[in-house]
Amino acid sequence: MRHGAGALPVALLLLIALQLQTAAAPLVTLMGLKPQFVAALVVSLSVLSGPLAGATWGFVGGLALDLLSGVPLGVSSFALTMMGTIWGHVAAGLKSTGWLVLALAAFPALVAYDTLVALWLQGLGWPLSLGFSLVHVALPGAMLSTLPVPFNYYILRWLEERSRRFEVRSWD
């Protein structure tokens, strides 16, 4: 199991990602698409720190998104928890977790997240086409949302190194 960064720095990163996604992203769109900063951070955490961290931060970030967006409560939290758990397990089999590997792993995870949200909303009776959502939202949105992943990698690695320096060691 990988060490990972501490909970407080990750919570602050999640707040920053949430702020960027809810306040700044609507101002910075590309062909009507907005970057999914929270999902990109969750997939980064799950790949670098494992499925438990991915599930935990996926639930917390998803719940915050649910409360701040117009989707029914539980949609984002369920999708991000599932994505964090699954991609944490997938990444456990990887031999390397450099920034390029992380970016390559993030793209299908972000497609899966958007697809899972679309399936959930369609199941709740929202009128949307799954094929249209996949081709016009999930795929291009995942490309856009993969862009911050290398930055996430370096920030999370830096936080991990800092937290190791201040780790309390037992003499047992």
TISE-517041 format. One record per residue (C-alpha): y, z, x; chain; residue in one letter. Coordinates in pm, 1 decimal, padded with zeros to 6 digits, m for minus. Each point is the difference from the previous one (the first is absolute). Layout:
<c2: Y c3: Z c1: X chaine: A residu: A> .
...
//
This chain:
<c2: 00000.0 c3: 00000.0 c1: 00000.0 chaine: A residu: M> .
<c2: 00343.6 c3: m00081.4 c1: 00126.8 chaine: A residu: R> .
<c2: 00258.6 c3: 00270.8 c1: 00044.4 chaine: A residu: H> .
<c2: 00295.9 c3: m00143.6 c1: m00191.3 chaine: A residu: G> .
<c2: 00357.5 c3: 00117.2 c1: m00030.3 chaine: A residu: A> .
<c2: 00095.4 c3: 00328.9 c1: m00163.1 chaine: A residu: G> .
<c2: 00059.1 c3: 00033.4 c1: m00373.2 chaine: A residu: A> .
<c2: 00374.1 c3: 00068.8 c1: 00014.5 chaine: A residu: L> .
<c2: 00091.6 c3: m00309.0 c1: 00207.2 chaine: A residu: P> .
<c2: m00222.6 c3: m00218.5 c1: m00218.6 chaine: A residu: V> .
<c2: 00158.4 c3: 00144.0 c1: m00314.7 chaine: A residu: A> .
<c2: 00342.6 c3: m00086.9 c1: 00140.2 chaine: A residu: L> .
<c2: m00118.3 c3: m00353.2 c1: 00081.6 chaine: A residu: L> .
<c2: m00133.4 c3: m00030.7 c1: m00352.7 chaine: A residu: L> .
<c2: 00336.7 c3: 00110.1 c1: m00140.7 chaine: A residu: L> .
<c2: 00174.5 c3: m00260.0 c1: 00214.7 chaine: A residu: I> .
<c2: m00244.7 c3: m00270.6 c1: m00113.3 chaine: A residu: A> .
<c2: 00047.6 c3: 00107.6 c1: m00360.9 chaine: A residu: L> .
<c2: 00378.1 c3: m00013.0 c1: 00037.2 chaine: A residu: Q> .
<c2: m00018.6 c3: m00343.9 c1: 00161.8 chaine: A residu: L> .
<c2: m00229.0 c3: m00130.0 c1: m00272.5 chaine: A residu: Q> .
<c2: 00193.6 c3: 00135.7 c1: m00296.1 chaine: A residu: T> .
<c2: 00358.2 c3: m00032.5 c1: 00123.5 chaine: A residu: A> .
<c2: 00018.8 c3: m00258.8 c1: 00278.4 chaine: A residu: A> .
<c2: m00283.5 c3: m00241.4 c1: m00084.0 chaine: A residu: A> .
<c2: 00152.1 c3: m00115.4 c1: m00329.9 chaine: A residu: P> .
<c2: 00301.4 c3: m00114.7 c1: 00201.4 chaine: A residu: L> .
<c2: m00213.5 c3: m00181.2 c1: 00259.4 chaine: A residu: V> .
<c2: m00229.7 c3: m00240.0 c1: m00179.3 chaine: A residu: T> .
<c2: m00167.4 c3: m00313.9 c1: 00123.6 chaine: A residu: L> .
<c2: m00075.7 c3: m00249.7 c1: m00276.2 chaine: A residu: M> .
<c2: 00020.0 c3: 00285.5 c1: m00250.3 chaine: A residu: G> .
<c2: m00252.5 c3: 00213.2 c1: 00191.0 chaine: A residu: L> .
<c2: 00071.2 c3: 00349.6 c1: 00125.2 chaine: A residu: K> .
<c2: m00175.7 c3: 00160.8 c1: 00295.6 chaine: A residu: P> .
<c2: m00246.1 c3: 00278.3 c1: m00083.5 chaine: A residu: Q> .
<c2: 00104.1 c3: 00252.4 c1: 00266.0 chaine: A residu: F> .
<c2: m00206.3 c3: 00286.4 c1: m00143.7 chaine: A residu: V> .
<c2: m00319.8 c3: m00207.4 c1: m00018.7 chaine: A residu: A> .
<c2: 00056.9 c3: m00128.1 c1: 00355.5 chaine: A residu: A> .
<c2: 00038.9 c3: 00357.6 c1: 00124.9 chaine: A residu: L> .
<c2: m00309.9 c3: 00118.2 c1: m00188.0 chaine: A residu: V> .
<c2: m00217.1 c3: m00278.4 c1: 00140.7 chaine: A residu: V> .
<c2: 00135.3 c3: 00075.3 c1: 00348.6 chaine: A residu: S> .
<c2: m00085.1 c3: 00367.9 c1: m00040.1 chaine: A residu: L> .
<c2: m00347.2 c3: m00073.6 c1: m00133.9 chaine: A residu: S> .
<c2: m00085.5 c3: m00237.2 c1: 00284.2 chaine: A residu: V> .
<c2: 00138.3 c3: 00229.1 c1: 00270.6 chaine: A residu: L> .
<c2: m00098.0 c3: 00340.9 c1: m00141.6 chaine: A residu: S> .
<c2: m00302.8 c3: m00063.2 c1: m00222.2 chaine: A residu: G> .
<c2: m00093.3 c3: m00003.6 c1: m00367.7 chaine: A residu: P> .
<c2: 00098.7 c3: 00360.0 c1: m00080.2 chaine: A residu: L> .
<c2: 00355.7 c3: m00053.8 c1: 00125.7 chaine: A residu: A> .
<c2: 00010.5 c3: m00337.5 c1: m00176.6 chaine: A residu: G> .
<c2: m00114.2 c3: 00150.8 c1: m00329.2 chaine: A residu: A> .
<c2: 00231.6 c3: 00300.1 c1: 00025.6 chaine: A residu: T> .
<c2: 00313.3 c3: m00193.1 c1: 00087.3 chaine: A residu: W> .
<c2: m00098.3 c3: m00280.9 c1: m00236.8 chaine: A residu: G> .
<c2: m00011.2 c3: 00245.1 c1: m00288.9 chaine: A residu: F> .
<c2: 00328.5 c3: 00169.9 c1: 00096.4 chaine: A residu: V> .
<c2: 00182.5 c3: m00328.7 c1: 00060.2 chaine: A residu: G> .
<c2: m00148.2 c3: m00160.4 c1: m00309.5 chaine: A residu: G> .
<c2: 00095.3 c3: 00292.0 c1: m00219.9 chaine: A residu: L> .
<c2: 00357.0 c3: m00017.6 c1: 00131.0 chaine: A residu: A> .
<c2: 00005.7 c3: m00374.9 c1: m00073.0 chaine: A residu: L> .
<c2: m00138.3 c3: 00060.9 c1: m00348.9 chaine: A residu: D> .
<c2: 00276.3 c3: 00249.6 c1: m00071.1 chaine: A residu: L> .
<c2: 00273.0 c3: m00232.2 c1: 00127.6 chaine: A residu: L> .
<c2: m00120.1 c3: m00331.1 c1: m00143.7 chaine: A residu: S> .
<c2: m00065.5 c3: m00138.7 c1: m00343.9 chaine: A residu: G> .
<c2: m00378.6 c3: m00011.0 c1: 00028.7 chaine: A residu: V> .
<c2: m00214.9 c3: 00250.0 c1: m00190.4 chaine: A residu: P> .
<c2: m00068.5 c3: 00325.8 c1: 00180.3 chaine: A residu: L> .
<c2: m00310.2 c3: m00027.3 c1: 00216.1 chaine: A residu: G> .
<c2: m00002.4 c3: m00373.6 c1: 00069.2 chaine: A residu: V> .
<c2: 00155.2 c3: 00007.7 c1: 00347.8 chaine: A residu: S> .
<c2: m00156.8 c3: 00332.7 c1: 00094.1 chaine: A residu: S> .
<c2: m00348.5 c3: m00125.2 c1: m00092.2 chaine: A residu: F> .
<c2: 00046.2 c3: m00333.7 c1: 00179.8 chaine: A residu: A> .
<c2: 00145.2 c3: 00153.8 c1: 00317.4 chaine: A residu: L> .
<c2: m00263.5 c3: 00275.0 c1: 00008.8 chaine: A residu: T> .
<c2: m00277.1 c3: m00258.0 c1: m00028.5 chaine: A residu: M> .
<c2: 00160.9 c3: m00226.9 c1: 00258.2 chaine: A residu: M> .
<c2: 00052.8 c3: 00286.9 c1: 00244.8 chaine: A residu: G> .
<c2: m00356.9 c3: 00121.6 c1: m00037.9 chaine: A residu: T> .
<c2: m00166.0 c3: m00340.5 c1: 00027.8 chaine: A residu: I> .
<c2: 00209.1 c3: m00124.4 c1: 00291.2 chaine: A residu: W> .
<c2: m00046.5 c3: 00330.6 c1: 00180.9 chaine: A residu: G> .
<c2: m00376.5 c3: m00052.6 c1: m00018.0 chaine: A residu: H> .
<c2: 00030.8 c3: m00365.9 c1: 00101.0 chaine: A residu: V> .
<c2: 00213.3 c3: 00092.9 c1: 00300.9 chaine: A residu: A> .
<c2: m00252.8 c3: 00262.3 c1: 00112.0 chaine: A residu: A> .
<c2: m00220.3 c3: m00289.5 c1: 00112.3 chaine: A residu: G> .
<c2: 00273.5 c3: m00167.6 c1: 00202.7 chaine: A residu: L> .
<c2: m00017.8 c3: 00030.6 c1: 00377.8 chaine: A residu: K> .
<c2: 00374.0 c3: m00034.4 c1: 00044.8 chaine: A residu: S> .
<c2: 00295.4 c3: 00096.4 c1: m00215.7 chaine: A residu: T> .
<c2: 00291.0 c3: m00165.9 c1: 00177.4 chaine: A residu: G> .
<c2: 00300.9 c3: m00127.8 c1: m00190.2 chaine: A residu: W> .
<c2: m00146.0 c3: m00350.1 c1: m00038.8 chaine: A residu: L> .
<c2: m00329.4 c3: 00133.9 c1: m00136.9 chaine: A residu: V> .
<c2: 00198.1 c3: 00223.5 c1: m00233.4 chaine: A residu: L> .
<c2: 00210.0 c3: m00294.0 c1: m00124.5 chaine: A residu: A> .
<c2: m00312.7 c3: m00211.6 c1: m00054.1 chaine: A residu: L> .
<c2: m00165.0 c3: 00285.9 c1: m00191.0 chaine: A residu: A> .
<c2: 00315.0 c3: 00066.0 c1: m00202.1 chaine: A residu: A> .
<c2: 00024.8 c3: m00346.4 c1: m00152.8 chaine: A residu: F> .
<c2: m00325.5 c3: 00010.2 c1: m00204.2 chaine: A residu: P> .
<c2: 00064.2 c3: 00365.7 c1: m00086.1 chaine: A residu: A> .
<c2: 00340.4 c3: m00086.0 c1: m00144.3 chaine: A residu: L> .
<c2: m00147.5 c3: m00293.2 c1: m00193.9 chaine: A residu: V> .
<c2: m00265.9 c3: 00236.6 c1: m00135.3 chaine: A residu: A> .
<c2: 00268.0 c3: 00254.0 c1: m00098.1 chaine: A residu: Y> .
<c2: 00207.3 c3: m00253.2 c1: m00195.9 chaine: A residu: D> .
<c2: m00314.2 c3: m00142.9 c1: m00161.2 chaine: A residu: T> .
<c2: m00122.9 c3: 00345.1 c1: m00101.3 chaine: A residu: L> .
<c2: 00338.5 c3: 00081.8 c1: m00154.8 chaine: A residu: V> .
<c2: m00005.8 c3: m00333.3 c1: m00190.2 chaine: A residu: A> .
<c2: m00353.7 c3: 00065.2 c1: m00125.1 chaine: A residu: L> .
<c2: 00093.6 c3: 00350.8 c1: m00112.2 chaine: A residu: W> .
<c2: 00312.8 c3: m00119.7 c1: m00181.3 chaine: A residu: L> .
<c2: m00192.5 c3: m00284.9 c1: m00162.6 chaine: A residu: Q> .
<c2: m00259.5 c3: 00252.5 c1: m00114.4 chaine: A residu: G> .
<c2: 00278.9 c3: 00205.7 c1: m00154.7 chaine: A residu: L> .
<c2: 00106.1 c3: m00301.5 c1: m00203.3 chaine: A residu: G> .
<c2: 00289.3 c3: m00128.9 c1: 00207.0 chaine: A residu: W> .
<c2: 00029.9 c3: m00377.3 c1: m00046.8 chaine: A residu: P> .
<c2: m00055.5 c3: m00137.1 c1: 00347.8 chaine: A residu: L> .
<c2: m00221.8 c3: m00265.7 c1: 00150.2 chaine: A residu: S> .
<c2: m00223.5 c3: 00125.2 c1: 00278.0 chaine: A residu: L> .
<c2: m00012.8 c3: m00342.5 c1: 00167.0 chaine: A residu: G> .
<c2: 00377.5 c3: m00034.9 c1: m00008.5 chaine: A residu: F> .
<c2: 00041.0 c3: 00355.5 c1: 00130.9 chaine: A residu: S> .
<c2: m00236.5 c3: m00065.4 c1: 00287.5 chaine: A residu: L> .
<c2: 00151.1 c3: m00332.9 c1: 00107.7 chaine: A residu: V> .
<c2: 00368.7 c3: 00068.2 c1: m00065.6 chaine: A residu: H> .
<c2: 00029.0 c3: 00375.6 c1: 00053.7 chaine: A residu: V> .
<c2: m00290.7 c3: 00153.7 c1: 00194.2 chaine: A residu: A> .
<c2: m00042.1 c3: m00256.6 c1: 00279.2 chaine: A residu: L> .
<c2: 00367.7 c3: m00064.9 c1: 00082.7 chaine: A residu: P> .
<c2: 00085.6 c3: 00366.1 c1: m00062.8 chaine: A residu: G> .
<c2: m00268.9 c3: 00109.1 c1: 00245.5 chaine: A residu: A> .
<c2: 00143.8 c3: m00232.5 c1: 00263.3 chaine: A residu: M> .
<c2: 00342.9 c3: 00152.3 c1: m00048.2 chaine: A residu: L> .
<c2: m00133.9 c3: 00356.9 c1: m00011.2 chaine: A residu: S> .
<c2: m00202.1 c3: m00049.4 c1: 00320.2 chaine: A residu: T> .
<c2: 00322.3 c3: m00043.5 c1: 00200.2 chaine: A residu: L> .
<c2: 00077.6 c3: 00375.4 c1: 00036.5 chaine: A residu: P> .
<c2: m00358.5 c3: 00082.3 c1: 00103.5 chaine: A residu: V> .
<c2: 00052.6 c3: m00041.5 c1: 00378.6 chaine: A residu: P> .
<c2: 00297.8 c3: 00237.4 c1: m00024.6 chaine: A residu: F> .
<c2: m00219.4 c3: 00245.8 c1: m00190.6 chaine: A residu: N> .
<c2: m00255.6 c3: m00021.5 c1: 00280.4 chaine: A residu: Y> .
<c2: 00245.0 c3: 00093.8 c1: 00272.7 chaine: A residu: Y> .
<c2: 00165.7 c3: 00274.5 c1: m00203.9 chaine: A residu: I> .
<c2: m00334.4 c3: 00156.4 c1: m00098.5 chaine: A residu: L> .
<c2: m00132.3 c3: m00019.5 c1: 00357.8 chaine: A residu: R> .
<c2: 00318.2 c3: 00162.9 c1: 00128.3 chaine: A residu: W> .
<c2: m00030.3 c3: 00278.3 c1: m00259.4 chaine: A residu: L> .
<c2: m00366.3 c3: 00049.2 c1: 00089.7 chaine: A residu: E> .
<c2: 00085.9 c3: 00040.8 c1: 00368.0 chaine: A residu: E> .
<c2: 00279.9 c3: 00244.6 c1: m00081.8 chaine: A residu: R> .
<c2: m00226.9 c3: 00206.6 c1: m00225.7 chaine: A residu: S> .
<c2: m00269.4 c3: 00016.0 c1: 00270.9 chaine: A residu: R> .
<c2: 00250.6 c3: 00140.4 c1: 00247.5 chaine: A residu: R> .
<c2: 00082.8 c3: 00289.0 c1: m00229.7 chaine: A residu: F> .
<c2: m00353.9 c3: 00060.9 c1: m00126.0 chaine: A residu: E> .
<c2: m00118.3 c3: 00361.0 c1: 00011.0 chaine: A residu: V> .
<c2: m00313.8 c3: 00023.9 c1: 00208.3 chaine: A residu: R> .
<c2: m00267.5 c3: 00261.3 c1: m00044.0 chaine: A residu: S> .
<c2: m00170.1 c3: 00171.5 c1: 00294.9 chaine: A residu: W> .
<c2: m00326.4 c3: 00050.0 c1: m00190.5 chaine: A residu: D> .
//
